[in-house]
Amino acid sequence: MSGASPAVADRLPPRARDATARFAVWLAICLLVTALLSLGGLLVGTTSLGRSLHWLLAPDAQSAIVLWDIRLPRTVGAWLVGALLGLGGAIAQAVFRNPLAEPYLLGTASGAALGVTLALLGSGASIGALAWAAELGMTGAAALGAGLAIVLTVALARGVLQTASLLLSGIVVGFLLSAITSLLLLAKPDLWRTMQVFLLGSTGYLSWSAVAVLGAAFLACAIPAVLLSRGLDALTLGEDTAQSLGLSLPALRLGLLAIVVVATAAAVAEVGVVGFVGLVAPHLVRETLTVNHRHLLIASPLCGGALLQAADLLSRWIMRPAELPVGAVTACLGGVYLAMLLWRRARNA
């Protein structure tokens, strides 16, 4: 009789062991890519690569400020924003059972844009409004606008029971708030340039304080999301099956949508509207892995973070020393990827 108990991995069926091994290899590769992109984030800037490498190997007072107070928080913040959007996209696609769902479908991006527009308009209205706008900040205005959008969406859908009604309400609220923002900007054309930075997305203003906010938001979203992943597995089997397992569907949907809202609001408030990351990241995970929702909610943030880091590097590299808006880069890359995906599926149909 053997005194040693078999390893946990040996108790799993061969297919489960293979899936776990593939997932571990995928995570290792993704973390390696993230580390390389983070190194690239330190090296790529307005200076040459050789000078940046010299700064990295032999830092002085000036290079320490550039590398550790400007480039590093930008790189880490870009990863966190991509991770939040990847997590929000994976949850949205699971809740709505629609592979084309993304975090912005609930109108949060349009609400955040409206909040920033109102803050900018208010800052020029009076001394009191200027003080209020300065106290609130663009980040706070964007977060409040995103919160207003989700309240309107849930109210219009009369709760979270009907996912189709909630999805339609989010689209309606998004279009409505976008139209209001456009009308306000038409009344103040001088705000267009400022709002373009927000609407096209930019990681250039990320600081360590923003990284702290994004990190806290990511932890507040990722931990409950993973804990609720079994509920998503049950929900994919159908609402009747989920209810037969003792799940409260309204509470489950409300909790998951709250995570999407917090993740999206935090990301949009710090860098503006960055499209396609929340849509593409879960697709890339499913294309390369066969995963349950627990694995998906772990892998999608890692993939989303790497995607936005790569897009940020491209935005800094293509027109050096000038920069492209990172949202424009993600839109181009995401659009090309989805077009290739649709073409391949149409060819195999």
N, C-alpha and C positions, 0 to 999 in steps of 0.2 A: 504494500500500500504506500503510495507516494505521499510524502508530507507536504509537498509544495502544490499549491493550487495553480491551475493553468492561468495564463495571462488573459486579461479581458479580451484582447484582440483575437486570441485563439478561440474564444467562445462564439464569436460572430460568424454568420454564414460567409462562405467565400465571396459572394457578390458584395455583401456589406463591407467586408475587409478591403476588397478592391476599390470600392467607392470611397472609403475612408482614406486609403493610401493616395488615390488620385487627388482628393481634396487637400490633403496635407502637402502634396507636391505642388498643387496649384497655388496654395497659400504661400509656400516658400518662394516660388517664382515671382508672385505678385509683390511680396515684400522686398525681394531683390531689385525688381524694377523700380519700386518706390524709392529705395535707397539710392539707386543710380540717378533717378530724376531729381532727388533732393540734392545730390552732389552737383548735378547740372544747374540747379537753381542757384547754387552759390557761385558758380563760375560764369554764368551768362548774365550780362548786364551791358551797360554803355561802354565799358572798357573792353580791351581785347582779352581773349581766353588766357593768353600767356601772362598778362598782368594779373588777372584774377587768380590764376594758379599760384603765382608768386605771393600774392596777398594771403592765400590760404596756407601756404607752407611757411611763410615768414611774415606774420601779421605785424602791423604797427598800429598806432592809435587811429589813423585815418581808415585803414583797411578794416579794422575791427568794427568801426561804426557801419561801414558799407556792408560787410559780410554778415555780421551778427545782429545788427539793429535794423537793417533794411531788407536784405535779400533773404535771410533765414526766416524771419516771421512771414514774409510774403510766400515763401515756399511751403512752410508748415500750414499757414492759413489757407492756401490754395488746396492743399490735401484735405483739410477739414471741411471746406466748403464742398468739394467733390464728394467726400464721404457722406455728408449730410444729404446731398441731392441723390446720390446712389441709394442710400437707405430709404429716403422718401419715395423714390421711384419704384423700388422693389415692393414696398408696402402698398402703394397705390395700385400697382398692377395686380397684386394679389387680392386686395379688397374689392376692386371693381371687376376682377376677372377679365381684364382687357390688357393685352400685351402692348397697346399703344397708350396706356395711361401714363401720366407723368405727374410729378409733384405740383406743377402749376395749374392742374385742371380744376382745382377748387377756387381759383381766382386770387390766390395769395400774391402772385407776382404783380398782377394789375393793382391790387390793393396797396402793395408796398410802393409801387410807382406813384399812385395817387397821394399817399401819405407824404412822400418826399416832395412832390410838387406843391402840396398845400403848405408844407413847412417853408419851402423856398419863397412862395408867394407871401406868406405871413411875415417872413423876415424883412420884407421891404415895405410892409403896410404901415407899421408904426413902431415906436420905440418899445412899447409893451410886447407887441407881437415878435419883435426881434429878440427880446430877452427870453420869451417863451420858446422860440425856435432854437436859440442857442442852448438853452437848458435841456430841451428834449433831444436835440441832435438829429442828424440824418438817419442814424441807425434806429433810434427810438421811433422816429416818424415812420420809417419803413415797417418796423415791427407792429406798430399800432394799425397802420393801413392793412397789413396782412391779416391781423386779427379781425378787423372790421369786415374784410372780405369773407372770411370763413363764417362769421356770425350771419351775414346776409345769405350765404349759400345754404347753411343749415336751416335758417328760418324759411327760405323759399322752398326748400325740399320738405319742410315740415318734419324734420328729424333726420335720422341716419338709417332708418329701416329699409328704404328703397334705394339701392345703389344706383339704379338707372336715373331716378329722379334727382339724386344728389349730384350725379355726374352732369346732367343737363343743367341743373341750377348753377353749378360751378362755371360752366361755359358761359351761361347768360350773364352771371355776375362779372366774370372776367371781361367780356366784351363791353358791358355797361361802364365799368370803372375805367377801362382803357379809353373809351369815348370821352368820358368826363375829363380825364387827364389831357387828352389831345385838345379839347376845347379850352381848357385853362392855359395850356401852353400857347395856343393861338392868340390868346389875349395878352400874353407876355412873351413875345418872340425872343427876348434876350435870355430867357431861361433854357432855350433849346440846347445850347452847348453844354450847360451843366447837366441837364437831364440825359443827354446822349451818353455821357459816361456811365450813368446809372442803367439806362435801358440796354446798353450794349455790354455791360459788365466790365469790371476792371479789378484786378488784384493789386494794383499799384499803391493803394492806400492802406493796406493791411499792416497793422502794428502788433506788438506783443499784447496790448490790451484787447485788440480784436481777436487774437489767437486764443486768449483766455476765455472770452465769451463763446467763441466757436467750440472750444474744447469742452466747456461745461455743457453746452447745448448737445454736443455729440454724445457725451456720456449719458445725459438725461434722456436721450432718444434711443440709443443703441441697446442699453441694458433692458428696458421694458419691452423693446421690440423683440429681442431674442427670447425673453420670457413668454411672450404671446405667440411665438412661432407655431406652437402646437395647435393653437386655435386657428391659425391660417391653414394649417394642414387639414384640419377638420372642415373648414369652410369650403375648401376646394372640392370636397366630396358632396357638397350640396347643403342647403340651409336646413333641410329636414334631418339629415344625418348629424349635422353639427348640434342641432337642438336636442336630438336623441342622446347625445353624449353629455348633456347637461350644460352646454354653453349658453350664455346669455348673449345673443347676437347683437342687440343694441349696445350693450356695454362693451363688447369686443370691438365692434366697428367704431364706436366713439373713441375708445382708447387708441386704436390704431390711427384713426384720422387725426387725433390730437398730436400724435408723434409726427405725422406728416406735416402738419401745420407748424409745429415748433421747429422742425428741421428746415423747412422751406423758408420760414420767416427769418431764422437766424442767418441762413446762407444769403438770402436776397438782401437783407439789411446791411450786410458787411461788404458785399462785392457787386450788388446789382443783379440784373436778370441775366443768368447764364443758362442758355438753353441746351437741350439734348443730353446733358450728362445723366440726369435722372431717368431718361428714357433708354439710353444706349447701355449704360452699365449693367442693369439686370439682364439685358439681352445677351451681352458678351459672356456673362457668367453662365447662362443657360446654354449658349452655343458651345462652350468648352467643358461644361460639367453637367452631370445628372445629379441634381441636388434637391433636398427637401427645403422647406422654408427656413429652417434654422440655419442651414448652410448658406442659403441664398442671402439671408439678412446679415451674415458675417462677410460673405464674399463681395456683395454689391458695394458696400462702402469702401472696401479696399480697391476695387476696380474703379469706382467713381473718383476716389482720391487720386489714383495714378493717372486717370484720364485728364483731370483738370490740371494736374501738375504738368503733363505733357503739353496740353494746350497753352498753358502759361509760358512754358519755355519757347514754344513756337511763336507766340505773340511777341516775345521779347527779341527773338532771333531774326525773324524774317526781314524786318525793316530797321535793324539796329543802326543808330542809337534810338530811333523812334520806336513806338510800340503800337501794335494792333490791339483793338479791344478783344479781350479773351472770349467774350460771348460770341463775337463774329467768327472766331476760330472754331469754337465748339459747334456752332451752327453749320459751318462748312463741313467739318469732319463728320458730325453726326448725320447730316443730310446725305453725304456720300455713302456712309455705312448703311443707312436704312435703304437707300436706293439699290445698293448691291444685294442686300438681304431680300428685298422684294423681288428683284430680278432673278435671283437664284431660286427662290420658292416658286415663282411663276414658271421657270424652266423645268423644275422637278415635278410640277403639278400634272 
